[in-house]
Amino acid sequence: EWLIMLRYLALENHRTYRNKRFLLMTLALPLVLFEVNARLYGDSSGPQGISATAYLMVSMAVLGGMTSAMSTGAGISEERKVGWNRQLRLTPLRPMSYLLAKGAVSMLLAVPAISLVYLEGLLVEHVSLSPQQWAVSLAGLWLAVIPFAVLGQVIGYVSAPDSSSVIFSATFLVLSLFGGVFVPVEIMPSAMAQLAEILPSYWLGIVGRSPLGTGGFDWWAVVVLLA
């Protein structure tokens, strides 16, 4: 059973990397946005004792990790539409193995989506952090995208195939625009800032940034994301 799941995982991973639109949206777009915003705001000071460049780096890594984790699960609706799920039922692959493989693909795809942004921050934008800060921020952010992989699967199963892309896009925009990914929560109006703290994308950013600030790691973010 495990061998079947691993083979399916390898197939799904290979198939996803052949999708040029996926590579553009999850790998290239965060890198370009990071570069552009770093040129505009990189010299300013960021909130919570974090440099603006480091703050932007985490935000763009959140964007890439969140997109890759959600889009894999959201693709389930397209597979339902073309009948791929029915074909898989004829194989020895168990339903739980299918879900676990989808989640594993989401997490594997989040690795380059996050790591490339951090690599750009280190080599191009010269973000200065201690080895421990790099490790805790990178690993914490990667593990924190697990709820978004689950959210993508929920969208893939509860939405109709013809409306899944709209629901996914709307969910992603709300999480990005109001969760502090594109606009720092610290400069939002009070009402928007309170809304941001309800969204999991805000806490995903907290996981990535709290090791870089002066206040230490925010374990409350872990509790919220687990919930």
C-alpha positions as CSV (number, residue, x, y, z in Angstrom):
1,E,0.0,0.0,0.0
2,W,2.8,2.4,0.9
3,L,4.6,1.6,-2.4
4,I,1.4,2.4,-4.4
5,M,1.0,5.7,-2.5
6,L,4.7,6.6,-3.1
7,R,4.3,5.9,-6.8
8,Y,1.2,8.0,-7.0
9,L,3.0,10.8,-5.1
10,A,5.9,10.7,-7.6
11,L,3.4,10.9,-10.5
12,E,1.5,13.8,-9.0
13,N,4.7,15.7,-8.2
14,H,6.0,15.2,-11.8
15,R,2.7,16.2,-13.3
16,T,2.4,19.4,-11.3
17,Y,5.9,20.6,-12.2
18,R,5.0,20.2,-15.9
19,N,2.3,22.9,-15.4
20,K,3.9,26.1,-16.6
21,R,1.1,28.3,-15.1
22,F,1.7,26.7,-11.7
23,L,5.5,27.4,-11.9
24,L,4.8,31.0,-12.9
25,M,2.3,31.7,-10.1
26,T,4.0,29.9,-7.2
27,L,7.7,30.2,-8.0
28,A,8.3,33.2,-10.3
29,L,5.7,35.7,-9.1
30,P,6.8,35.8,-5.4
31,L,10.4,36.3,-6.5
32,V,9.5,39.2,-8.9
33,L,7.2,40.9,-6.3
34,F,9.9,40.6,-3.7
35,E,12.5,42.2,-5.9
36,V,10.2,45.0,-6.9
37,N,9.1,45.8,-3.4
38,A,12.6,45.5,-2.0
39,R,13.7,48.2,-4.4
40,L,10.8,50.4,-3.3
41,Y,10.8,49.9,0.5
42,G,14.0,47.9,1.3
43,D,15.8,50.9,2.8
44,S,13.1,51.7,5.3
45,S,12.7,50.2,8.8
46,G,10.1,47.5,9.3
47,P,7.9,46.8,12.3
48,Q,8.7,44.7,15.4
49,G,12.4,45.3,15.1
50,I,12.6,43.6,11.7
51,S,14.2,45.2,8.6
52,A,11.8,46.0,5.8
53,T,13.6,43.7,3.4
54,A,13.3,40.8,5.9
55,Y,9.6,41.6,6.4
56,L,9.0,41.6,2.7
57,M,10.9,38.4,2.3
58,V,8.6,36.5,4.7
59,S,5.5,38.0,3.1
60,M,6.5,36.8,-0.4
61,A,7.5,33.4,1.0
62,V,4.0,33.3,2.6
63,L,2.5,34.1,-0.8
64,G,4.4,31.3,-2.5
65,G,3.9,28.7,0.2
66,M,0.2,29.4,0.6
67,T,-0.4,29.3,-3.2
68,S,1.4,26.1,-3.7
69,A,-0.3,24.4,-0.8
70,M,-3.8,25.4,-1.7
71,S,-3.6,25.0,-5.5
72,T,-2.7,21.3,-5.3
73,G,-5.8,20.4,-3.3
74,A,-8.0,22.8,-5.3
75,G,-7.1,20.8,-8.4
76,I,-9.1,17.9,-7.0
77,S,-12.3,19.5,-8.5
78,E,-10.8,19.4,-11.9
79,E,-9.9,15.7,-11.5
80,R,-13.5,15.1,-10.5
81,K,-14.7,16.9,-13.6
82,V,-12.6,14.8,-16.0
83,G,-13.3,11.5,-14.2
84,W,-9.8,10.9,-12.9
85,N,-11.1,10.1,-9.5
86,R,-13.3,7.4,-10.9
87,Q,-10.3,5.9,-12.7
88,L,-8.3,5.9,-9.5
89,R,-11.1,3.9,-7.7
90,L,-10.3,1.1,-10.1
91,T,-6.8,0.9,-8.8
92,P,-5.5,-0.5,-5.4
93,L,-5.0,3.1,-4.2
94,R,-7.0,3.7,-1.1
95,P,-9.0,7.0,-0.6
96,M,-6.9,7.9,2.5
97,S,-3.7,7.3,0.5
98,Y,-5.0,9.6,-2.2
99,L,-5.6,12.4,0.3
100,L,-2.3,11.8,2.0
101,A,-0.5,11.9,-1.3
102,K,-2.2,15.1,-2.3
103,G,-1.2,16.7,1.0
104,A,2.4,15.5,0.6
105,V,2.6,17.0,-2.9
106,S,1.4,20.3,-1.5
107,M,4.1,20.3,1.2
108,L,6.8,19.2,-1.3
109,L,5.8,22.0,-3.7
110,A,5.9,24.5,-0.9
111,V,9.6,23.8,-0.3
112,P,10.9,25.5,-3.4
113,A,8.2,28.2,-3.3
114,I,9.4,29.3,0.2
115,S,13.1,28.4,-0.1
116,L,13.7,30.3,-3.4
117,V,12.4,33.5,-1.8
118,Y,14.6,33.1,1.2
119,L,17.6,32.3,-1.1
120,E,16.8,35.6,-2.9
121,G,16.8,37.4,0.4
122,L,20.1,36.0,1.3
123,L,22.0,36.3,-2.0
124,V,20.4,39.2,-3.7
125,E,18.9,41.4,-1.0
126,H,21.5,40.6,1.6
127,V,19.1,40.0,4.5
128,S,21.3,39.6,7.6
129,L,20.0,36.9,10.1
130,S,21.6,34.4,12.4
131,P,21.7,30.7,11.3
132,Q,19.1,30.0,13.9
133,Q,16.8,32.7,12.7
134,W,17.1,31.4,9.1
135,A,16.4,27.8,10.2
136,V,13.5,28.5,12.6
137,S,11.8,31.0,10.2
138,L,12.1,28.7,7.1
139,A,11.1,25.5,8.8
140,G,8.3,27.1,10.8
141,L,6.8,28.7,7.8
142,W,7.0,25.4,5.8
143,L,5.2,23.4,8.6
144,A,2.6,26.2,9.0
145,V,1.3,25.8,5.4
146,I,-0.2,22.4,6.4
147,P,-3.6,24.0,7.2
148,F,-3.6,25.6,3.7
149,A,-3.0,22.3,2.1
150,V,-6.1,21.0,3.9
151,L,-8.0,24.1,2.9
152,G,-7.2,23.5,-0.7
153,Q,-8.5,19.9,-0.4
154,V,-11.7,21.2,1.2
155,I,-12.2,23.6,-1.7
156,G,-11.6,20.8,-4.2
157,Y,-14.2,18.5,-2.7
158,V,-17.0,20.9,-1.6
159,S,-17.0,23.1,-4.7
160,A,-18.5,22.2,-8.1
161,P,-15.9,21.7,-10.8
162,D,-17.1,24.7,-12.8
163,S,-17.0,27.1,-9.8
164,S,-13.9,25.8,-8.0
165,S,-11.5,28.2,-9.7
166,V,-13.6,31.1,-8.7
167,I,-13.9,30.0,-5.1
168,F,-10.2,29.3,-4.9
169,S,-9.3,32.7,-6.4
170,A,-11.7,34.5,-4.1
171,T,-10.4,32.6,-1.0
172,F,-6.8,33.3,-2.0
173,L,-7.5,37.0,-2.6
174,V,-9.2,37.4,0.8
175,L,-6.3,35.6,2.6
176,S,-3.7,37.7,0.8
177,L,-5.2,41.2,0.8
178,F,-6.7,41.1,4.3
179,G,-4.2,38.8,5.9
180,G,-1.2,41.1,5.8
181,V,0.6,39.5,2.8
182,F,0.5,42.5,0.5
183,V,-0.1,45.2,3.1
184,P,1.5,45.1,6.6
185,V,-1.2,44.8,9.3
186,E,0.7,47.5,11.3
187,I,-0.4,50.2,8.8
188,M,-3.9,48.9,8.2
189,P,-6.9,50.8,9.6
190,S,-8.1,49.4,12.9
191,A,-11.1,47.5,11.5
192,M,-9.0,45.8,8.8
193,A,-6.3,44.9,11.3
194,Q,-8.9,43.2,13.5
195,L,-10.2,41.3,10.5
196,A,-6.6,40.3,9.6
197,E,-6.1,38.6,13.0
198,I,-9.1,36.3,12.2
199,L,-7.5,35.0,9.0
200,P,-4.9,32.1,9.1
201,S,-2.7,33.9,6.5
202,Y,-2.0,36.5,9.2
203,W,-0.7,33.9,11.6
204,L,1.3,32.2,8.8
205,G,3.2,35.4,8.5
206,I,3.6,35.6,12.3
207,V,5.2,32.2,12.3
208,G,7.7,33.3,9.7
209,R,8.5,36.7,11.2
210,S,8.5,36.1,14.9
211,P,11.9,34.4,15.0
212,L,13.3,37.5,13.3
213,G,12.0,40.1,15.8
214,T,12.9,41.0,19.3
215,G,9.9,39.4,21.0
216,G,10.8,35.7,20.3
217,F,8.7,33.0,18.7
218,D,5.0,33.5,18.9
219,W,3.6,30.1,19.9
220,W,0.0,31.4,19.9
221,A,0.3,31.5,16.1
222,V,0.9,27.7,16.2
223,V,-2.2,27.2,18.4
224,V,-4.4,29.2,16.0
225,L,-3.1,27.4,12.9
226,L,-3.6,24.0,14.5
227,A,-7.2,25.0,15.4
